[in-house]
Amino acid sequence: MTIEEKLNQELVKAMKARDQKVTDAIKMVKTKIAEKRTSVDFKGQMTDEVVCEVIQAYIRQLKKGIEEMKQVAGDDHPLLQKYRFEIEYLSGFLPKKMSEEEMRALIKEKITALGASGKGSAGKVMGAIMKEYKDKVDGALLRKLVEEELEKTG
């Protein structure tokens, strides 16, 4: 079953259960998927990978909204709860990310394989990892860990 099919199935369940929070989250993602599907620069099929990219982009948008709202309205605005719920719920449709320990092991392996050393090699190491493991790693954490590991070698 594709992610899009799972979303449709969950939407029907949420609507029957009158779960407005889940219904809103899924409807928003479905809108974003429809926007992607009909955008001028989109060609090809709506694969699970593309749907994951759409969900990840929406989650980034929500996180940015949380940060902006905290600055303006403080930490108790009702929309913050909605955004946090949507982030947590929609993250369940994404592939599981590697743990920090798994990422460190992978980074050490890539550094050795590429013969990289010093912070100047960070881009090369990150590029090699992202090419192969893009959906399984958190980019910001990866950058931090790569730089830490390269400091030890350089």
KASULBEL-V32625 format. One record per residue. N is the residue number from 0. RES is the residue in one small letter. PSI is psi in whole degrees, 0 to 359 (none if undefined). BURIAL is + if it has 9 or more other C-alpha atoms within 8 Angstrom, else -. D_LAST is the distance of its C-alpha to the last C-alpha in Angstrom with 2 decimals. Layout:
BEGIN
N:RES:PSI:BURIAL:D_LAST + N:RES:PSI:BURIAL:D_LAST
END
This chain:
BEGIN
0:m:132:-:46.46 + 1:t:165:-:44.29 + 2:i:321:+:42.64 + 3:e:320:-:45.22 + 4:e:320:-:48.01 + 5:k:318:+:46.60 + 6:l:316:+:46.53 + 7:n:316:-:50.16 + 8:q:316:-:51.19 + 9:e:326:+:49.60 + 10:l:315:+:51.25 + 11:v:315:-:54.67 + 12:k:316:-:54.16 + 13:a:321:+:53.05 + 14:m:319:+:55.99 + 15:k:323:-:58.45 + 16:a:358:-:57.07 + 17:r:40:-:57.19 + 18:d:94:+:53.55 + 19:q:325:-:52.94 + 20:k:313:+:49.26 + 21:v:317:+:48.30 + 22:t:312:+:50.73 + 23:d:316:-:49.23 + 24:a:313:+:45.63 + 25:i:318:+:46.56 + 26:k:321:+:48.83 + 27:m:317:-:46.13 + 28:v:320:+:43.71 + 29:k:324:-:46.59 + 30:t:316:-:47.22 + 31:k:323:+:43.60 + 32:i:317:+:43.86 + 33:a:319:-:47.13 + 34:e:317:-:45.63 + 35:k:314:+:42.83 + 36:r:324:-:45.42 + 37:t:2:-:47.64 + 38:s:150:-:45.05 + 39:v:321:-:45.52 + 40:d:1:-:42.07 + 41:f:126:-:42.20 + 42:k:149:-:43.29 + 43:g:200:-:43.56 + 44:q:155:-:43.95 + 45:m:86:-:43.07 + 46:t:170:-:40.86 + 47:d:322:+:39.26 + 48:e:317:-:35.90 + 49:v:317:-:37.51 + 50:v:319:+:39.24 + 51:c:319:+:35.98 + 52:e:319:-:34.46 + 53:v:314:+:37.59 + 54:i:316:+:37.40 + 55:q:319:+:33.72 + 56:a:319:-:34.56 + 57:y:319:+:37.50 + 58:i:318:+:35.49 + 59:r:319:-:32.99 + 60:q:316:-:36.13 + 61:l:317:+:37.52 + 62:k:319:+:34.39 + 63:k:318:-:34.44 + 64:g:321:-:38.16 + 65:i:313:+:37.59 + 66:e:316:-:35.22 + 67:e:319:-:37.69 + 68:m:323:+:40.66 + 69:k:320:+:39.19 + 70:q:323:-:38.87 + 71:v:312:-:42.46 + 72:a:0:-:44.41 + 73:g:190:-:42.47 + 74:d:6:-:41.53 + 75:d:18:-:45.04 + 76:h:137:+:45.99 + 77:p:330:-:47.65 + 78:l:333:-:45.60 + 79:l:318:+:42.40 + 80:q:318:-:43.85 + 81:k:313:+:44.76 + 82:y:316:+:41.32 + 83:r:319:+:39.61 + 84:f:313:+:42.13 + 85:e:320:+:41.58 + 86:i:311:+:37.79 + 87:e:314:-:38.23 + 88:y:311:+:41.07 + 89:l:334:+:39.61 + 90:s:334:+:36.24 + 91:g:343:-:38.34 + 92:f:354:-:38.94 + 93:l:155:+:35.28 + 94:p:148:-:33.33 + 95:k:139:-:31.62 + 96:k:154:-:27.95 + 97:m:150:+:25.37 + 98:s:167:-:24.70 + 99:e:321:-:21.39 + 100:e:316:-:21.05 + 101:e:321:-:21.89 + 102:m:319:+:19.38 + 103:r:318:+:16.51 + 104:a:316:-:17.77 + 105:l:318:-:18.06 + 106:i:314:+:14.55 + 107:k:319:+:13.17 + 108:e:314:-:15.80 + 109:k:321:+:14.99 + 110:i:316:+:11.26 + 111:t:313:-:12.64 + 112:a:323:-:15.59 + 113:l:349:-:13.93 + 114:g:33:-:11.32 + 115:a:149:+:8.82 + 116:s:148:+:5.06 + 117:g:158:+:3.88 + 118:k:337:+:7.10 + 119:g:342:-:9.23 + 120:s:2:+:9.62 + 121:a:316:+:11.10 + 122:g:319:-:14.55 + 123:k:316:-:14.54 + 124:v:313:+:13.70 + 125:m:317:+:16.16 + 126:g:316:-:18.70 + 127:a:320:+:18.81 + 128:i:313:+:19.36 + 129:m:325:+:21.84 + 130:k:322:-:23.76 + 131:e:329:-:24.57 + 132:y:27:-:24.59 + 133:k:315:+:25.56 + 134:d:350:-:28.44 + 135:k:354:+:26.79 + 136:v:152:+:23.79 + 137:d:118:+:23.80 + 138:g:316:-:21.89 + 139:a:315:-:21.05 + 140:l:320:-:19.85 + 141:l:311:+:17.83 + 142:r:313:+:15.96 + 143:k:313:-:15.30 + 144:l:321:+:14.19 + 145:v:314:+:11.92 + 146:e:320:+:10.12 + 147:e:313:-:10.16 + 148:e:322:+:8.89 + 149:l:331:+:5.93 + 150:e:323:+:5.19 + 151:k:328:-:5.78 + 152:t:334:-:3.80 + 153:g:none:-:0.00
END
